[in-house]
């Protein structure tokens, strides 16, 4: 395990700079190239999500709301609760500022990539409509670009494993039940293995049911659990109202700490923020276009605007609330990383039972994330082979849940960071090259929208 982890650390050193340049440099280009369109039409995006523009005759398997729910289910989860804690542990409170900046840029990236997912849809070996980076790479850039799509899909076989979620869920469960005598009498490894097997079994019941079942379960679980989590966080912030503003000021001031002790100095701090933001909202990664490409929507720009809400919900809102609670509770100064830090913050600030409430929320988030991630992996393997073989990914996915439950956080984190960094490269190259076609479609859409309102 140690040798594998050393390899991942070394490989990450080479992969993170191309990822950073394409994600931030490319993302900033798209922000200005779009004329700030995604931000200007924020209210319109909400109206689309509410179903005001739904077209039941359009092709696709799920509604735009279900696609957004499923995509948010994969992003609003342990990345927002545990990922933020890891970021603060590794880089201090200032890292949250760079998470915000990446999320704002990510909103524009998702607008472009998910518009492309509707613009260039393909058909799998079973005749079902499909969307995602593999299809807008091969159809938008042409057959010569297929190696990029293959590279993306191969990286997806590892990046879309639910290893981080399974690992952090196990750590959450162990932390909450740790004081019990039963755990003392039973080896930690056996507990981790048992949790992993249980999580794998529960996940199996949903993921083998296909996209519609995943979308139905995700759209039922996610909105309620996000609301419950936000209420819990708002209660904590209300009870510690005097500490909220100082926490936010600390985030901004520490973001520009050029003498930071973070490995790699100031730029190391920024890269931590970019990595954790990408893990939180997946902007630039190419996963969300796979769901949005399945929407019952024949209007690319409309779907892009819906998708743009994802980074706002899961990073600007949820990650910020998590960060404020961790900072005002002082949990970021304690030993420990990941979910343990967030559990400590909730236990300290919410009447002593906040960790139990967080356990309930984390369980729902973990399951919804696992459900949606499995689908991304199936699509990656299906593209490399065919739809029938692609479904076998779920078997591999379930087995890796058990592995992740007993693996170290460091190994899991490095595997995901490397896979994500490598997936960003082909996806962002395609999005940047195809951006002019999205702008052209946007002009036509806005002209049509203006005519409808006239």
C-alpha positions as a printed Julia matrix, in Angstrom:
454×3 Matrix{Float64}:
   0.0    0.0     0.0
   2.82   2.38    0.86
   4.47   1.89   -2.55
   1.17   2.6    -4.32
   0.68   5.75   -2.25
   4.23   6.96   -3.03
   3.57   6.46   -6.76
   0.31   8.42   -6.54
   2.02  11.29   -4.7
   4.76  11.47   -7.34
   2.28  11.3   -10.25
   0.14  14.02   -8.68
   3.14  16.34   -8.74
   3.21  16.1   -12.55
  -0.55  16.16  -13.13
  -1.63  19.03  -10.89
  -0.09  21.89  -12.92
  -1.72  21.04  -16.29
  -4.98  20.59  -14.35
  -4.52  23.95  -12.62
  -3.74  25.84  -15.84
  -6.68  24.33  -17.76
  -9.17  24.62  -14.91
  -8.35  28.13  -13.7
  -6.78  29.65  -16.82
  -9.28  27.99  -19.15
 -12.15  28.7   -16.78
 -11.3   32.42  -16.56
 -11.17  32.57  -20.35
 -14.67  31.06  -20.52
 -16.01  33.52  -17.92
 -15.07  36.51  -20.1
 -15.72  34.75  -23.42
 -19.31  34.07  -22.29
 -19.86  37.76  -21.54
 -20.82  36.66  -17.98
 -23.97  35.08  -19.45
 -24.38  32.27  -16.85
 -24.32  34.77  -13.98
 -26.62  37.27  -15.71
 -29.25  34.58  -16.29
 -29.16  33.09  -12.77
 -32.88  33.74  -12.14
 -33.77  32.21  -15.5
 -31.79  29.1   -14.52
 -33.89  28.76  -11.35
 -37.1   29.07  -13.4
 -35.91  26.29  -15.75
 -35.07  24.04  -12.77
 -38.54  24.66  -11.32
 -39.99  23.06  -14.48
 -41.32  26.22  -16.14
 -39.74  25.29  -19.48
 -40.04  21.48  -19.36
 -40.79  19.82  -22.69
 -42.28  16.35  -22.22
 -41.83  15.62  -25.93
 -38.06  16.17  -25.8
 -35.76  13.17  -25.93
 -34.05  11.91  -22.76
 -34.6    9.71  -19.73
 -34.96  12.23  -16.86
 -36.13  15.8   -16.27
 -33.65  18.68  -15.89
 -34.5   18.83  -12.17
 -33.78  15.12  -11.76
 -30.52  15.49  -13.68
 -29.51  18.41  -11.44
 -30.54  16.45   -8.32
 -28.52  13.44   -9.42
 -25.51  15.57  -10.32
 -25.78  17.49   -7.04
 -26.18  14.17   -5.2
 -22.73  13.27   -6.45
 -21.3   16.63   -5.36
 -23.28  17.7    -2.28
 -22.06  15.07    0.07
 -18.88  14.13    1.83
 -16.89  16.42   -0.45
 -18.64  19.36    1.2
 -18.5   17.99    4.73
 -15.25  16.04    4.81
 -13.47  17.56    1.8
 -13.68  21.08    3.23
 -12.32  19.83    6.56
  -9.4   18.17    4.76
  -8.73  21.4     2.85
  -8.7   23.5     6.05
  -6.53  20.89    7.8
  -4.02  20.91    4.91
  -4.03  24.63    4.11
  -5.72  26.55    6.94
  -8.87  28.74    6.8
  -7.56  30.75    3.82
  -7.99  27.78    1.5
 -11.76  28.31    1.6
 -11.38  31.59   -0.33
  -9.73  29.72   -3.21
 -12.5   27.13   -3.06
 -14.96  30.0    -3.59
 -13.01  31.41   -6.53
 -12.78  28.0    -8.2
 -16.52  27.46   -7.69
 -17.43  30.78   -9.34
 -15.27  29.87  -12.33
 -16.72  26.34  -12.17
 -20.24  27.69  -12.68
 -19.2   28.93  -16.13
 -17.33  25.71  -16.95
 -20.45  23.66  -16.12
 -22.58  25.96  -18.25
 -20.38  25.25  -21.28
 -19.76  21.54  -20.68
 -23.4   20.67  -19.95
 -24.63  22.7   -22.91
 -22.28  20.56  -25.01
 -23.71  17.41  -23.42
 -27.08  18.16  -25.05
 -25.58  19.57  -28.26
 -23.61  16.38  -28.94
 -25.51  13.31  -27.8
 -24.73   9.81  -29.0
 -26.42   6.43  -28.89
 -25.0    3.42  -27.03
 -25.03  -0.21  -28.22
 -28.54  -0.62  -26.75
 -29.91   2.33  -28.69
 -30.2    4.66  -25.65
 -29.36   8.35  -25.89
 -26.13   9.24  -24.1
 -24.23  12.43  -23.36
 -20.96  13.46  -21.77
 -17.34  14.3   -22.58
 -16.78  11.11  -24.59
 -19.52  12.16  -27.01
 -18.79  15.86  -27.37
 -15.11  15.01  -27.83
 -15.71  12.45  -30.59
 -18.64  14.22  -32.28
 -17.62  17.82  -31.71
 -13.88  17.49  -32.38
 -14.15  14.56  -34.78
 -12.79  10.99  -34.93
  -9.15  12.14  -34.65
  -9.88  13.28  -31.09
 -11.1    9.84  -29.99
  -7.85   9.1   -28.06
  -8.8   12.01  -25.74
 -12.2   10.4   -25.1
 -10.58   7.01  -24.46
  -8.07   8.57  -22.04
 -10.91  10.33  -20.19
 -12.89   7.08  -19.9
  -9.91   5.05  -18.64
  -9.24   7.63  -15.91
 -12.97   7.56  -15.11
 -12.75   3.86  -14.24
 -10.72   4.94  -11.2
 -11.96   8.49  -10.6
 -15.62   7.44  -10.41
 -15.09   4.82   -7.75
 -16.84   5.73   -4.51
 -13.66   5.18   -2.51
 -13.5    8.57   -0.79
 -17.16   8.43    0.19
 -16.89   4.88    1.53
 -13.7    5.73    3.42
 -15.1    8.84    5.07
 -18.46   7.24    5.86
 -16.61   4.42    7.65
 -14.54   6.94    9.59
 -17.7    8.84   10.55
 -19.4    5.7    11.83
 -16.31   4.61   13.75
 -15.94   8.05   15.34
 -19.56   8.18   16.48
 -19.66   4.63   17.96
 -16.05   4.61   19.24
 -16.87   5.04   22.94
 -18.91   1.84   23.06
 -17.47  -1.25   24.72
 -18.37  -3.36   21.7
 -15.82  -1.55   19.56
 -13.14  -1.98   22.22
 -13.76  -5.72   22.28
 -13.8   -6.06   18.47
 -10.87  -5.19   16.22
 -11.08  -1.93   14.3
 -10.37  -3.72   11.03
 -13.36  -6.05   11.5
 -15.62  -3.08   12.14
 -14.35  -1.29    9.04
 -14.79  -4.42    6.94
 -18.32  -4.94    8.26
 -19.29  -1.32    7.52
 -17.84  -1.61    4.01
 -19.76  -4.81    3.28
 -23.0   -3.29    4.61
 -22.54  -0.14    2.52
 -21.8   -2.26   -0.56
 -24.97  -4.33   -0.11
 -27.22  -1.27    0.33
 -25.65   0.43   -2.7
 -26.2   -2.68   -4.83
 -29.98  -2.52   -4.36
 -30.12   0.83   -6.16
 -27.26   0.91   -8.68
 -28.25  -2.3   -10.43
 -31.64  -0.69  -11.14
 -30.22   1.75  -13.73
 -30.36   5.51  -14.27
 -34.07   6.12  -13.66
 -33.95   4.41  -10.27
 -30.8    6.32   -9.3
 -32.33   9.66  -10.37
 -35.61   8.89   -8.54
 -33.84   8.0    -5.28
 -31.4   10.93   -5.54
 -34.13  13.5    -6.2
 -36.02  12.19   -3.16
 -33.07  12.1    -0.75
 -30.86  15.03   -1.72
 -33.15  18.11   -1.38
 -34.38  17.01    2.07
 -30.91  16.17    3.41
 -29.34  19.36    2.04
 -32.12  21.33    3.77
 -31.62  19.43    7.06
 -27.87  20.02    6.92
 -28.29  23.73    6.18
 -30.79  24.1     9.07
 -28.34  22.4    11.46
 -25.52  24.68   10.29
 -27.69  27.8    10.52
 -28.65  26.88   14.1
 -24.96  26.59   14.98
 -24.2   29.92   13.29
 -27.17  31.57   15.01
 -26.0   30.34   18.43
 -22.52  31.67   17.69
 -23.51  34.74   15.69
 -20.66  36.83   17.1
 -18.09  34.39   15.71
 -19.42  34.17   12.15
 -18.03  37.46   10.85
 -14.56  36.9    12.39
 -14.52  33.43   10.77
 -15.31  34.9     7.34
 -12.68  37.64    7.84
 -10.12  34.97    8.72
 -10.9   33.09    5.5
 -10.24  36.21    3.38
  -7.16  37.42    5.27
  -5.5   33.98    5.41
  -6.14  33.48    1.68
  -3.38  36.02    1.01
  -0.89  34.64    3.51
   2.29  34.59    1.42
   4.26  33.17    4.36
   2.0   30.14    4.76
   3.6   26.95    6.09
   1.69  24.89    3.5
   3.95  22.73    1.32
   4.54  24.7    -1.87
   3.95  28.04   -0.14
   1.22  30.39   -1.35
   0.71  28.52   -4.64
   0.49  25.29   -2.68
  -2.37  26.87   -0.73
  -4.15  27.88   -3.95
  -3.74  24.4    -5.48
  -5.22  22.77   -2.36
  -8.25  25.06   -2.76
  -8.59  24.24   -6.46
  -8.32  20.47   -5.84
 -10.85  20.43   -3.02
 -13.25  22.7    -4.95
 -13.03  20.41   -7.97
 -13.7   17.44   -5.69
 -16.63  19.29   -4.15
 -18.44  20.46   -7.3
 -16.67  18.51  -10.09
 -16.57  21.53  -12.4
 -14.22  20.81  -15.29
 -14.15  17.13  -14.45
 -16.77  16.09  -17.0
 -18.99  14.01  -14.73
 -22.05  16.28  -14.56
 -22.42  16.36  -18.38
 -23.02  12.6   -18.26
 -26.21  13.14  -16.23
 -27.31  16.34  -17.91
 -26.85  14.66  -21.29
 -29.73  12.36  -20.29
 -32.19  15.2   -19.64
 -35.51  15.49  -21.47
 -34.33  18.7   -23.04
 -33.46  19.53  -26.62
 -32.22  23.03  -25.79
 -28.46  22.96  -24.96
 -28.26  26.43  -23.37
 -31.2   25.73  -21.11
 -29.51  22.62  -19.74
 -26.21  24.46  -19.33
 -27.9   27.11  -17.2
 -29.5   24.45  -14.99
 -26.14  22.72  -14.51
 -24.51  26.04  -13.6
 -26.51  26.06  -10.34
 -24.66  22.96   -9.11
 -21.38  24.63   -8.02
 -23.35  27.49   -6.44
 -25.43  25.11   -4.31
 -22.76  22.67   -3.23
 -19.73  24.96   -2.92
 -20.75  28.6    -2.45
 -23.52  27.6     0.0
 -22.83  24.21    1.57
 -19.02  24.35    1.69
 -19.07  27.86    3.15
 -21.44  26.87    5.94
 -19.31  23.84    6.77
 -16.13  25.92    6.81
 -17.62  28.57    9.11
 -18.75  25.94   11.63
 -15.31  24.25   11.6
 -13.54  27.6    12.11
 -15.82  29.12   14.76
 -15.81  25.88   16.77
 -12.0   25.81   16.79
 -12.07  22.23   15.45
  -9.56  23.13   12.73
  -6.91  23.61   15.45
  -7.36  20.06   16.76
  -5.52  16.95   15.62
  -7.3   14.87   13.02
  -8.47  15.4     9.49
 -11.47  14.83    7.27
 -14.81  13.95    8.72
 -13.46  13.67   12.3
 -12.82  17.42   12.3
 -16.38  18.19   11.16
 -17.83  15.76   13.7
 -15.88  17.5    16.45
 -17.18  20.88   15.29
 -20.81  19.7    15.36
 -20.41  17.88   18.68
 -18.95  21.04   20.26
 -21.5   23.49   18.91
 -24.79  21.56   18.76
 -25.83  20.53   22.28
 -23.46  17.56   22.4
 -25.47  15.46   19.92
 -24.49  17.27   16.72
 -22.24  14.38   15.74
 -25.22  11.98   15.86
 -27.25  14.3    13.62
 -24.3   14.64   11.25
 -24.05  10.84   11.17
 -27.63  10.64    9.87
 -26.99  13.31    7.24
 -23.67  11.76    6.19
 -25.35   8.38    5.74
 -27.84   9.85    3.27
 -25.16  11.87    1.47
 -22.83   8.87    1.26
 -25.5    6.62   -0.25
 -26.71   9.21   -2.77
 -23.13   9.92   -3.85
 -22.37   6.22   -4.29
 -25.55   5.75   -6.35
 -24.62   8.53   -8.77
 -20.9    7.78   -9.04
 -21.56   4.2   -10.09
 -23.47   5.52  -13.1
 -20.53   7.64  -14.22
 -18.28   4.56  -14.1
 -20.78   2.47  -16.06
 -20.82   5.09  -18.81
 -17.02   5.19  -18.94
 -16.72   1.41  -19.31
 -19.63   1.33  -21.78
 -17.85   3.81  -24.03
 -14.66   1.73  -23.96
 -16.55  -1.52  -24.65
 -20.35  -1.67  -24.99
 -23.42  -1.1   -22.83
 -23.73  -4.76  -21.78
 -20.14  -5.0   -20.54
 -20.41  -1.49  -19.07
 -22.92  -2.7   -16.5
 -20.25  -4.99  -15.05
 -18.56  -1.86  -13.67
 -21.07  -1.98  -10.83
 -19.57  -5.27   -9.61
 -16.09  -3.71   -9.54
 -17.58  -0.57   -7.93
 -19.2   -2.54   -5.1
 -15.99  -4.49   -4.38
 -14.0   -1.26   -4.19
 -16.41   0.11   -1.58
 -15.28  -2.69    0.73
 -11.6   -1.96   -0.07
 -12.06   1.77    0.6
 -13.6    1.11    4.0
 -10.33  -0.41    5.27
  -7.88   1.77    3.24
  -6.09   4.85    4.57
  -7.47   8.34    3.88
  -4.12   9.36    2.36
  -4.2    6.58   -0.24
  -7.82   7.25   -1.16
  -7.31  11.02   -1.38
  -4.23  10.69   -3.62
  -5.99   8.2    -5.95
  -8.94  10.56   -6.43
  -6.73  13.65   -6.84
  -4.68  11.98   -9.58
  -7.69  10.55  -11.43
  -9.51  13.89  -11.31
  -6.49  15.88  -12.47
  -6.02  13.56  -15.47
  -9.74  13.66  -16.38
  -9.76  17.47  -16.39
  -7.12  17.61  -19.13
  -9.06  16.01  -22.06
 -12.39  17.43  -20.9
 -11.22  21.05  -20.64
  -9.35  20.85  -23.96
 -12.63  19.82  -25.63
 -14.73  22.42  -23.8
 -12.36  25.25  -24.74
 -12.19  24.21  -28.41
 -15.98  23.84  -28.66
 -16.86  27.01  -26.7
 -17.54  29.07  -29.89
 -20.35  26.67  -30.82
 -21.97  27.18  -27.4
 -21.77  30.96  -27.82
 -23.44  30.67  -31.22
 -26.23  28.53  -29.73
 -26.6   31.03  -26.86
 -27.23  33.91  -29.29
 -30.0   31.93  -30.98
 -31.52  30.86  -27.65
 -31.59  34.39  -26.24
 -33.15  35.71  -29.45
 -35.87  33.05  -29.19
 -36.37  33.79  -25.47
 -36.77  37.5   -26.19
 -39.32  36.77  -28.91
 -41.36  34.58  -26.52
 -41.51  37.36  -23.93
 -42.43  40.03  -26.47
